[in-house]
């Protein structure tokens, strides 16, 4: 049997190797859920938030195969080590696409505020930059490219409490934003994107710089994880430092 864990402190030790904002949010019960093999003495655990699923502890095939009701048709599974990765491949075969992702170092106080201000203030007058309010929160759901800015927050009230974001508008239309994919105590996991027809204009960097500045004001840490090298380069431009590559699996349950 697999169980949803309420007393998440009992599995802190299982996730000691991890340095991920999504996992922090689950362990701190800010957002997401933890599932385990045993409620009284858990030895295997799975942290789930949105599109991401992280494994830790003793290998457990039942845990890997377990599909909570909130799972979508696909999920990004991140193994703790190669043994967990091998188990994911065994369980899902060609339904699991092996990919490489890129972790940035978690370094509080590393950002150069004046440098970020110079980037954030470089927006052309034809655009407008705004904090994501309730109107923009709702607007993010209207198109697929912008949903992840707010999708993990069930209501605007939840978003305003546990997240934050900035958006660039052109003639009132949302065209780029940097927002919290998820939240943890005193921080957020950054989600950043630009609408296809406005890419390569530096808008994402401006949004990113502005979001980091807003986080600094609140005493929050903006954790950054990258799917592609372009995201790594942008993060480095904003003051982050590269940490390491890691393996993830895009698992499609419908294949």
N, C-alpha and C positions, 0 to 999 in steps of 0.2 A: 504493500500500500504506500501511496505518496500522500503527504499531508501538507496543508498550508500552515505555516508557522506564525504564531502570534508573538511569542517571546523571542524576538530575533537576536537578542543578546547571546543566546545559547549557541549561535553559529558564528559569532564574530571570529573565533579562532580558525574556523575553516576558510575564511576569506582573507586571512592575514597576508597572503602573497599578492592580493589584488590591490591596485591603486586606481580605482575607477569610480567616477562620480555617480554613475548609475547604480553601482553596488552600494555605495555609501547611502544613497537615497532609500534603498530597500532596507538596509540594516537599521537605519535611523527611523524607519517607518514614516518618512516624509512622503514617498511615492513608491509604487511597485510592491511586489510580494516576494516572499521566500517560501520555497517548498523543500521538504526534507523527507528522508526515509523513515525517520522515527521521531516522534514528538518529545519523548523523554530523554533520549540519548542519540541525537542526530549525528551521523557520520558522513552523510552525503547531502549536499545542498545545491539548490538552484535559485538564483536571483533573477527575477523577471520584471522588466519595465518596458512597456511599449514594444518596439521591434526587437529588443535585445534580451538574451538569456545567457547567463554566466553560470558555469559549473565549478564546484569545489568539493574537496574531500575525497572520500573513497569512491572508486568507480562504481556506478550503479546504472545498469541498463534500463531498469524500470523508470528511473528518473529521467533519463534521456528521452525515452519514448512517451513519457507523460505529456499530455496536451491539455492544459487548463482551458476552460471555456472561453476565456478572454483572448486566447491565441488567435491570430489571424491565419490566413492560408499559408503564410510564410513567416519565418522567424530567423534572426541572426543569432546563431549559437556560438558562444566563445568558450573554448575549452581552457581549463586551467593549465594543462600541459599536453604533451604529445599523446599520452595514454588516453586522456579524455577525447582528444581529437580522433584517435583510432576507433574509439567506441562509437563516436558520432557517425563516422564513415561506415562502420559495421551495421549500425542501426538503420541508416537511411540510404546507403549506397549512392546511386546517381541522383537521388533527390537532394543530396548535400553538396553544394558547390563550394569548394575550398577557395578562400580568398585571403588576401593580405591587407591588413589595416595598419594604421600608424598612430602610436601613442605619443603625446607630447608630455613633457615633464610638468609635474604639478609644483609650481614654484610661487609661493605667495610673495608679494613685494617685488617681483621681477620687472614689472611694467614701468616704462618711461612715460609719465603722464604728459609731458610736453610733446613728445613724439606722437602719442596717440591723439592729442588735441590737434596737431598739425594735419593729421590724416582726416580726422572727423570734420574739420573745418574746410576741407577741400571740395565740398559739394557745389556743383554748378547751380546757378540761380534758377534753372529750369526745373529743378527738383525740390522736394520738401522732405525733411526728415522729422519724424515724430516718434514719441514713445508709444508703444502699442497699448491703446486704450480699448474699451469694450467694443467700439465700432470696428476697429482694426482686428481685434480678436475674432470677431464674427466673420470679417472679410477673409481671414486666412483660411477658413474652411471651404471657401467657394471654389478654389482651384487646387488641383492635386499637388502642384509644386510647392504650395505654401502651407499645406495642412500640418506638416510636422513642426511648424513654429509653435503650435498651440494644442496639438492633438492629444497629448497626454494629460491635459487639464480639462476635467469634465465641465467646468463652469468658468466664467470670467473671474468670479470671486476667488476661485482656487488659483487661477493663473496670477492674479494680482497679488496674492499672498505668497505663493511659492515660486513664482517665476517673474520674468520681465523680458522686454524686448524692445527693439527700435526698428522702424520701418522707413523706407524711402518711397515717396509717392511721386508720380508724374501725372499731372492733371487729375489728381484725386484717386488714381489707380495705384494699388500696391504693386511695386515692381522689384523690390529687394528688401531683405530683412535679416536681422540677426536676433535670435530669441533663445529662450531656454527650452531645449528639448525636454529636459526634466530638471528636478531640483533636489538638492540635499541640504543638510544643515549648513547655513552660511555659504551657499554656493549654487551654481547652476551648471548644467551640461549644455554647451553651446551648439545651436543649430543655425546654419547660415546658408542662404541661397539667393539667387537672383533669377527673375523670370527670363526665359531663354532669349527673348528678343532684346534684352538690355544687358546681356553679359559682356565682359571684356571692356567695361567702362570704369572700373574701379569702385563700383557701388558697394560690392560685398565688403571690401576692405574698410570703407567708410562706416558701414553699419557695424562691422566687427569692432572697430576702434571706439565708436560711440557706446556700444554695449559694454565693453570692458570698462570704460570710464564711469558708466552708470553703476556697474558692479562695485567699483572701487568706492564710490560715494556711499554705498550701502554696507560696505564691509564684506561683500560677497566675493567668492573666488569663481571666475569663469573657466571651468574645465573644458579643454578642447581635445577632441579625438578626431582623427582624420580617416576618411574612407579612401581618398586618393592623394597623390603627391601634390596636386594643386592646392589642396587644403593645408598640407604641411607648409608649403611655401608662404601661403597667406598668414598662417599662424606665426611663422618665424618673422615675417614683416611686422607683425603686431607686438612682438616681444617674447613669444614662446620659444622654447628650445626642444628640439626633437629628442625623444627618449628611445623608442625601439619599435620594430615591426612586430606584429603578432598575427596569429592565424585565427580566422573566423570562418564559419560555414553558413552560407545562405541556404536554409532548408525550406523547400517548397513541398507542403503536404499534399498538394494536388497532382504533382507529377506522377 
